[in-house]
Structures are given as structure tokens and as C-alpha cells.
Amino acid sequence: MALTRPSQDWYQVLGAEPSDTPAELKRKYQKLALLYHPDKQEADVPAGEVEQRVQRFIEVDQAWKILGNEETKKEYDLQRRADKLTEKWPLHEQIHLEDMSWNEDEQVYTLPCRCGGNYSVFKSETKDVSLVCCDTCSLVIEILQ
């Protein structure tokens, strides 16, 4: 079973909690959007700081696009919960893909686990996968690219 690592904590970007109501999320978004909006910046701000503030505004806007919509928030919360579960799994080893056995017929990389099971990564998953679960026990390996 292949898993992907989380990319960005959108709650942290907004300074919010998953338990916040939609109204609280909106209030936090609006406060940060006003603070970092490019049109609201003072003229004497150094260029480097302007760029940082614009980047921060883009992150805040992206967080709101995800957390401000009921469907995308639900999907994000489910993915976040799944990511937290995988963080708690024991990481057995870090392996380079080249160190795994290649099966041309099945188009899959495999590595035996100490429990007798196998770690498997299909060729189609190699670009997106970073964590791989054993098919028998709860151990996980990290694929280094």
C-alpha cells in the first residue's frame, strides 16, 4: 500500500483549528487577507518584504479556497486524518527504489519485510509515493528518490 506525504497545513496558514466554525475560519481569513493583500501595503516597505507578503497572501488565499468550501474542507480533513495516522506508524527503513527487486511481468518493485511480508510499489506509483506499508504487518519504509 503506497501513501503520500502531506504538503501544507492549511489550518496553520490561517492560524485556525479544525474545530473552528465556518464563521471563525472566514474571520481569520479576512484578517490575514487584509494584512497581506498587495494593495494594502505601505509604499516604503522594502522589496524583499513585499515579495514575502505577496507569497503569504497567496498561501492565505489558497488556504481559504480549501477550508472555505464545505466539500474541499471535508476532503482535506479526511486526508489530514489519514496523514496523521501514517505519521504514527513505525518507519522500518529508508530505501532507494534501485535497491528493491524489479518484476518486469507485474511492473512492480518489491522488498521483503522482516515479518515475511513484502513492500510493493507499482511502476505507475513511483513518482508519487514516499511511504510504503508492508502487506502483512504495520511496518513502513520510506522510498528515497
CYANA upper distance limits for C-alpha pairs under 8 A (distance plus 0.5 A):
  1 MET  CA    119 TYR  CA      8.26
  1 MET  CA    120 SER  CA      7.54
  1 MET  CA    121 VAL  CA      8.16
  1 MET  CA    132 VAL  CA      6.22
  1 MET  CA    133 CYS  CA      5.72
  1 MET  CA    134 CYS  CA      7.69
  1 MET  CA    135 ASP  CA      7.42
  2 ALA  CA    120 SER  CA      8.42
  2 ALA  CA    121 VAL  CA      7.31
  2 ALA  CA    125 GLU  CA      8.14
  2 ALA  CA    129 VAL  CA      6.45
  2 ALA  CA    130 SER  CA      8.01
  2 ALA  CA    131 LEU  CA      6.44
  2 ALA  CA    132 VAL  CA      5.08
  2 ALA  CA    133 CYS  CA      6.95
  3 LEU  CA    129 VAL  CA      6.34
  3 LEU  CA    130 SER  CA      7.03
  3 LEU  CA    131 LEU  CA      5.67
  3 LEU  CA    132 VAL  CA      6.67
  3 LEU  CA    133 CYS  CA      8.43
  4 THR  CA    128 ASP  CA      7.11
  4 THR  CA    129 VAL  CA      5.82
  4 THR  CA    130 SER  CA      6.19
  4 THR  CA    131 LEU  CA      6.85
  5 ARG  CA     83 ASP  CA      7.38
  5 ARG  CA    130 SER  CA      7.25
  5 ARG  CA    131 LEU  CA      8.04
  6 PRO  CA     80 ARG  CA      7.82
  6 PRO  CA     83 ASP  CA      6.91
  9 ASP  CA     13 VAL  CA      7.07
 10 TRP  CA     14 LEU  CA      7.01
 10 TRP  CA     63 ALA  CA      5.38
 10 TRP  CA     66 ILE  CA      8.31
 10 TRP  CA     67 LEU  CA      7.98
 11 TYR  CA     15 GLY  CA      6.48
 11 TYR  CA     16 ALA  CA      5.37
 11 TYR  CA     17 GLU  CA      6.35
 11 TYR  CA     18 PRO  CA      7.32
 11 TYR  CA     63 ALA  CA      7.78
 11 TYR  CA     67 LEU  CA      8.42
 12 GLN  CA     16 ALA  CA      6.52
 12 GLN  CA     17 GLU  CA      8.14
 13 VAL  CA     59 GLU  CA      7.42
 13 VAL  CA     60 VAL  CA      6.61
 13 VAL  CA     63 ALA  CA      7.18
 14 LEU  CA     25 LEU  CA      8.12
 14 LEU  CA     28 LYS  CA      6.70
 14 LEU  CA     29 TYR  CA      6.55
 14 LEU  CA     32 LEU  CA      7.85
 14 LEU  CA     60 VAL  CA      6.74
 14 LEU  CA     63 ALA  CA      7.37
 14 LEU  CA     64 TRP  CA      8.38
 15 GLY  CA     28 LYS  CA      7.69
 16 ALA  CA     20 ASP  CA      7.18
 16 ALA  CA     25 LEU  CA      7.16
 16 ALA  CA     28 LYS  CA      7.73
 18 PRO  CA     77 ASP  CA      8.36
 20 ASP  CA     24 GLU  CA      6.24
 20 ASP  CA     25 LEU  CA      6.75
 21 THR  CA     25 LEU  CA      6.78
 22 PRO  CA     26 LYS  CA      6.65
 22 PRO  CA     68 GLY  CA      7.48
 23 ALA  CA     27 ARG  CA      6.68
 24 GLU  CA     28 LYS  CA      6.72
 25 LEU  CA     29 TYR  CA      6.62
 25 LEU  CA     67 LEU  CA      8.10
 25 LEU  CA     68 GLY  CA      7.74
 26 LYS  CA     30 GLN  CA      6.57
 26 LYS  CA     64 TRP  CA      8.22
 26 LYS  CA     68 GLY  CA      7.51
 27 ARG  CA     31 LYS  CA      6.71
 28 LYS  CA     32 LEU  CA      6.84
 29 TYR  CA     33 ALA  CA      6.42
 29 TYR  CA     60 VAL  CA      7.28
 29 TYR  CA     61 ASP  CA      8.23
 29 TYR  CA     64 TRP  CA      6.92
 30 GLN  CA     34 LEU  CA      6.58
 31 LYS  CA     35 LEU  CA      6.80
 32 LEU  CA     36 TYR  CA      6.61
 32 LEU  CA     57 PHE  CA      8.09
 32 LEU  CA     60 VAL  CA      7.49
 33 ALA  CA     37 HIS  CA      5.97
 33 ALA  CA     57 PHE  CA      6.65
 33 ALA  CA     60 VAL  CA      7.21
 33 ALA  CA     61 ASP  CA      7.73
 34 LEU  CA     40 LYS  CA      7.38
 35 LEU  CA     40 LYS  CA      7.64
 36 TYR  CA     40 LYS  CA      7.60
 36 TYR  CA     41 GLN  CA      7.78
 36 TYR  CA     53 ARG  CA      5.93
 36 TYR  CA     54 VAL  CA      7.08
 36 TYR  CA     56 ARG  CA      7.20
 36 TYR  CA     57 PHE  CA      5.62
 37 HIS  CA     41 GLN  CA      7.44
 37 HIS  CA     53 ARG  CA      8.13
 37 HIS  CA     54 VAL  CA      7.40
 37 HIS  CA     57 PHE  CA      6.38
 38 PRO  CA     50 VAL  CA      8.29
 38 PRO  CA     53 ARG  CA      7.97
 38 PRO  CA     54 VAL  CA      6.55
 38 PRO  CA     57 PHE  CA      8.29
 41 GLN  CA     45 VAL  CA      7.90
 41 GLN  CA     50 VAL  CA      8.21
 45 VAL  CA     49 GLU  CA      7.10
 45 VAL  CA     50 VAL  CA      6.94
 46 PRO  CA     50 VAL  CA      6.84
 47 ALA  CA     51 GLU  CA      6.88
 48 GLY  CA     52 GLN  CA      6.94
 49 GLU  CA     53 ARG  CA      6.65
 50 VAL  CA     54 VAL  CA      6.67
 51 GLU  CA     55 GLN  CA      6.71
 52 GLN  CA     56 ARG  CA      6.63
 53 ARG  CA     57 PHE  CA      6.58
 54 VAL  CA     58 ILE  CA      6.77
 55 GLN  CA     59 GLU  CA      6.85
 56 ARG  CA     60 VAL  CA      6.67
 57 PHE  CA     61 ASP  CA      6.56
 58 ILE  CA     62 GLN  CA      6.64
 59 GLU  CA     63 ALA  CA      6.61
 60 VAL  CA     64 TRP  CA      6.76
 61 ASP  CA     65 LYS  CA      6.75
 62 GLN  CA     66 ILE  CA      6.97
 63 ALA  CA     67 LEU  CA      6.47
 63 ALA  CA     68 GLY  CA      8.41
 64 TRP  CA     68 GLY  CA      5.49
 64 TRP  CA     69 ASN  CA      8.39
 65 LYS  CA     69 ASN  CA      7.00
 66 ILE  CA     72 THR  CA      5.82
 66 ILE  CA     73 LYS  CA      6.08
 66 ILE  CA     76 TYR  CA      7.92
 67 LEU  CA     72 THR  CA      7.17
 67 LEU  CA     73 LYS  CA      5.12
 67 LEU  CA     76 TYR  CA      8.42
 68 GLY  CA     73 LYS  CA      7.42
 69 ASN  CA     73 LYS  CA      6.38
 70 GLU  CA     74 LYS  CA      6.64
 71 GLU  CA     75 GLU  CA      6.85
 72 THR  CA     76 TYR  CA      6.50
 73 LYS  CA     77 ASP  CA      6.49
 74 LYS  CA     78 LEU  CA      6.75
 75 GLU  CA     79 GLN  CA      6.76
 76 TYR  CA     80 ARG  CA      6.48
 77 ASP  CA     81 ARG  CA      6.59
 78 LEU  CA     82 ALA  CA      6.77
 79 GLN  CA     83 ASP  CA      6.60
 80 ARG  CA     84 LYS  CA      6.73
 81 ARG  CA     85 LEU  CA      6.90
 82 ALA  CA     86 THR  CA      6.96
 83 ASP  CA     87 GLU  CA      6.83
 84 LYS  CA     88 LYS  CA      7.33
 85 LEU  CA     89 TRP  CA      7.50
 89 TRP  CA    138 SER  CA      7.29
 89 TRP  CA    139 LEU  CA      7.21
 89 TRP  CA    140 VAL  CA      7.26
 90 PRO  CA    138 SER  CA      7.76
 90 PRO  CA    139 LEU  CA      6.01
 90 PRO  CA    140 VAL  CA      6.65
 91 LEU  CA    139 LEU  CA      6.70
 91 LEU  CA    140 VAL  CA      5.36
 91 LEU  CA    141 ILE  CA      6.11
 91 LEU  CA    142 GLU  CA      7.70
 92 HIS  CA    139 LEU  CA      6.27
 92 HIS  CA    140 VAL  CA      6.04
 92 HIS  CA    141 ILE  CA      5.93
 93 GLU  CA    140 VAL  CA      7.84
 93 GLU  CA    141 ILE  CA      5.44
 93 GLU  CA    142 GLU  CA      6.91
 94 GLN  CA    141 ILE  CA      6.13
 94 GLN  CA    142 GLU  CA      5.18
 94 GLN  CA    143 ILE  CA      6.53
 94 GLN  CA    144 LEU  CA      7.12
 95 ILE  CA     99 ASP  CA      7.17
 95 ILE  CA    100 MET  CA      8.29
 95 ILE  CA    141 ILE  CA      7.38
 95 ILE  CA    142 GLU  CA      6.65
 95 ILE  CA    143 ILE  CA      5.64
 95 ILE  CA    144 LEU  CA      6.34
 96 HIS  CA    100 MET  CA      7.80
 96 HIS  CA    143 ILE  CA      6.13
 96 HIS  CA    144 LEU  CA      5.35
 96 HIS  CA    145 GLN  CA      6.90
 97 LEU  CA    109 TYR  CA      8.05
 97 LEU  CA    143 ILE  CA      6.73
 97 LEU  CA    144 LEU  CA      7.33
 97 LEU  CA    145 GLN  CA      7.49
100 MET  CA    109 TYR  CA      6.27
100 MET  CA    110 THR  CA      6.02
100 MET  CA    111 LEU  CA      5.79
101 SER  CA    109 TYR  CA      5.88
101 SER  CA    110 THR  CA      5.67
101 SER  CA    111 LEU  CA      6.73
102 TRP  CA    107 GLN  CA      7.82
102 TRP  CA    108 VAL  CA      6.50
102 TRP  CA    109 TYR  CA      5.07
102 TRP  CA    110 THR  CA      7.07
103 ASN  CA    107 GLN  CA      6.12
103 ASN  CA    108 VAL  CA      5.90
103 ASN  CA    109 TYR  CA      6.77
103 ASN  CA    110 THR  CA      8.31
104 GLU  CA    108 VAL  CA      7.57
107 GLN  CA    122 PHE  CA      6.49
107 GLN  CA    123 LYS  CA      6.15
108 VAL  CA    120 SER  CA      7.06
108 VAL  CA    121 VAL  CA      6.06
108 VAL  CA    122 PHE  CA      4.68
108 VAL  CA    123 LYS  CA      6.09
109 TYR  CA    120 SER  CA      6.14
109 TYR  CA    121 VAL  CA      5.59
109 TYR  CA    122 PHE  CA      6.64
109 TYR  CA    123 LYS  CA      7.64
110 THR  CA    118 ASN  CA      6.88
110 THR  CA    119 TYR  CA      5.93
110 THR  CA    120 SER  CA      5.01
110 THR  CA    121 VAL  CA      6.98
111 LEU  CA    118 ASN  CA      6.09
111 LEU  CA    119 TYR  CA      5.64
111 LEU  CA    120 SER  CA      7.23
112 PRO  CA    116 GLY  CA      7.02
112 PRO  CA    117 GLY  CA      6.54
112 PRO  CA    118 ASN  CA      4.98
112 PRO  CA    119 TYR  CA      6.79
113 CYS  CA    117 GLY  CA      5.73
113 CYS  CA    118 ASN  CA      5.71
113 CYS  CA    119 TYR  CA      7.14
113 CYS  CA    134 CYS  CA      7.22
115 CYS  CA    136 THR  CA      7.90
115 CYS  CA    137 CYS  CA      7.38
116 GLY  CA    136 THR  CA      8.21
117 GLY  CA    134 CYS  CA      6.77
117 GLY  CA    135 ASP  CA      6.33
117 GLY  CA    136 THR  CA      5.56
117 GLY  CA    137 CYS  CA      7.74
118 ASN  CA    134 CYS  CA      5.93
118 ASN  CA    135 ASP  CA      6.18
118 ASN  CA    136 THR  CA      7.70
119 TYR  CA    132 VAL  CA      6.82
119 TYR  CA    133 CYS  CA      6.63
119 TYR  CA    134 CYS  CA      5.17
119 TYR  CA    135 ASP  CA      6.80
119 TYR  CA    141 ILE  CA      8.31
120 SER  CA    132 VAL  CA      7.62
120 SER  CA    134 CYS  CA      8.09
120 SER  CA    135 ASP  CA      8.33
121 VAL  CA    125 GLU  CA      6.89
121 VAL  CA    126 THR  CA      7.22
121 VAL  CA    132 VAL  CA      7.77
122 PHE  CA    126 THR  CA      7.21
125 GLU  CA    129 VAL  CA      6.35
129 VAL  CA    143 ILE  CA      7.81
130 SER  CA    142 GLU  CA      6.01
130 SER  CA    143 ILE  CA      5.48
130 SER  CA    144 LEU  CA      7.54
131 LEU  CA    140 VAL  CA      7.02
131 LEU  CA    141 ILE  CA      6.26
131 LEU  CA    142 GLU  CA      5.07
131 LEU  CA    143 ILE  CA      6.61
132 VAL  CA    140 VAL  CA      6.00
132 VAL  CA    141 ILE  CA      5.90
132 VAL  CA    142 GLU  CA      6.91
132 VAL  CA    143 ILE  CA      7.89
133 CYS  CA    137 CYS  CA      8.41
133 CYS  CA    138 SER  CA      7.19
133 CYS  CA    139 LEU  CA      6.56
133 CYS  CA    140 VAL  CA      4.98
133 CYS  CA    141 ILE  CA      7.15
134 CYS  CA    138 SER  CA      6.82
134 CYS  CA    139 LEU  CA      6.26
134 CYS  CA    140 VAL  CA      6.63
